[in-house]
Structures are given as C-alpha cells and as structure tokens.
Amino acid sequence: MGQRHLFAIHLLTASGAALAILSVLAIADQDWRAAFFWLGIATLVDGIDGPLARRHRVRERLPKWDGAALDFVVDYVTYVFAPAIIVGRALDLPPLLGAIAAVVVAVSGALYFADTRMKQPDNSFRGFPAVWNMPVFVLFAFQPPPAVTFLSVLALAVLTFVPVNFVHPIRVVRWRIGTLSVVGVWVLCALWLLATNFMAPAAVKYVLLAASAYLFCIAAVQQSLRSD
C-alpha cells in the first residue's frame, strides 16, 4: 500500500470530527435521532481505523503523522464533547443542572484522555473510559427523573478516576466472544430505538439496559477474579 493510500487511513480517522460536527448540528435542530445516528457512525469508524492502522503499520510508514494524537482528538469530540452537549440539552435537566452536568462530562473526559494510566496490560481501561455516547444514549432512551440523570452523570465522572477496569470489547481477549455478542445485542437495540424514534417496546429498552450493565461491569468482574 502506497503512502497516499496509507494517509487515507488518517483521513478515515479524521472523518470522525466531521461526524461530530454533523451530530452537533443535529443537536442544534433538536433532531436527537440524527445526533445519535452520527455518533453511532463515528463509533463504527473508530472501530475500523485502529485495526487498519495496525495492519498496515501506519505509525512506522508515516512517522510524520501521529495517528494516536489524531485518534485522541477525534475520540474526545465524538465520545465526550458532542455527548456533553446532549446532556445539557436533551435529558430534561433544569438549565443550571444541565449546564453543570455538561461541564462535568467535558472536563472529566478531557482529564481522562490525558491520563497515561488509562490502558491496562489486558487492554482494558482503568476507570470509566469516557465513552459518554453510550450512557447518554441509554439515559435519553429512558428519560429518568432529573435527579437520577444528574447523579448518574456525577457517578460516571467519579468512576473516571477510580482504579476499576472497564472492558474494551474488541481488544480484551478474555471472554471476548461473549462480550462481542453483548455488543451486538446493544447495537441491535440501539438501531431499533433509532428506527422507531425511541418508540420501541419497553422490552427493547430493558434489554439495552441489561447489555449496558454487562459491558459496564464485566472488566471489573475479571479484575476481581484476577485478584483472588
């Protein structure tokens, strides 16, 4: 693969920033389904670009371009910044609480991306990995009382700095088949909700919640088993 083709992988990564902009524009129009759709596409891109870059040794063959730095920038705007705006605008929080919650998401996420301890030897994450698009999607689907939403945001922000592991569904080898299966269930439920403008049967929402709970807890369970 030539250098131009290799650079296309960096362009693929950078396209996540464009998808974040499309999501923010949809937020401005209060088109929440479109906002989450663009963030979902950005997550798909993020799942593709890393394996491509490693397979073609982009870091070695294009040393003037730092793919890791680019990935961090794009991950911040897609996993933290755009979801923070959704927290402030779409979760039925009073204006002051919405602003505080959005700031908490943005600041805790920024600090997390600067944490050199974020990756563990088994490729899991140390602390909640600031993938705010997922819990924000679940909160939007359920629209719990404002107090529950606000406390959930605060709890996740605190967990950003706690030495508890969270799974990377692709790169953590242990129980990967089961974890990827749960990810598939989560995605199917999310697509169902988007296709019905969040009017899917309640069972779909509860399956989404159960899948989220598995993905939230599984690495901590593995961490606990290793320490026994």
Secondary structure, 3 states (H helix, E strand, C coil): CCHHHHHHHHHHHHHHHHHHHHHHHHHHCCCHHHHHHHHHHHHHHHHHHHHHHHHCCHHHHCCCCCHHHHHHHHHHHHHHHHHHHHHHHHCCCCHHHHHHHHHHHHHHHHHHHCCCCCECCCCCEECCCCCCHHHHHHHHHHCCCHHHHHHHHHHHHHHCCCCCEECCCCCCCCCHHHHHHHHHHHHHHHHHHHHCCCCCCHHHHHHHHHHHHHHHHHHHHHHHHHHC
